[in-house]
Amino acid sequence: MTPTNKTLKNNKNNYQDEALKLLKEVDQKLDYIIKLLREEEYKYPFHNYYLETFENNEPKN
């Protein structure tokens, strides 16, 4: 088996390189979203619990 080359080449017809670029971009964006969600959780650590309690205690018509 030959090892796959993970370095990007200057070849526009190489779909593997384009896929790697897209995967790296998606990975960076997901890391950013996870970071934002964690910051939100640190600001309001009990907001999920509050929302669940509020929804469960609403009077039903």
N, C-alpha and C positions, 0 to 999 in steps of 0.2 A: 504494500500500500504506500502511496506517496502522500506526504503530508500536504494539507491544503495551505495555500499561501494566503495569509490574512492581510497582507499589505495591499494597498490600492495601487492599481496600475493606471497609466494614462492611456487607456484604451476605451473609447466610447462604446464599443460593441460588447464589452465584457459585462454581462448582466450580474455576475457574482459580485463585482465591485460596486455596482449600483445598489444591489441588495444590502451589501455591508454598510454602505453610506446611509441608507434608509434605516437600517436597524440601529446604527449608532445614533442617528437623529431621534428616533423613537425612544431609545434608551435614555437619552439626555432629557427629553421632555417628560418621560415618566418619572425620572428622578426629581425633576422640578415639581411635578404635581404632588409626589409623595412628600417632598419637603414642605410644600404649602399646607398640605393636610395635617402634617405633624405640628406645624406651627399653630394652626387653628386649634388643634386638640390641646396644645399646651396653654393657649390663651383661655380656652373655655373647657376645662377638663371634664366637667359634668354635664355638658350641653346635651349629649346623647341620652343620658339618663333622664334629664329634665324633659326632653321631647317625648320619650317613651311614657313617662309618668303623666304628662299632660294629655297625651292621646288616650291613655287608658282611663283617665278620670273624667273625660268629657261626658256631660249628660247626653243621653241618647233620647231622641224624640220618638 
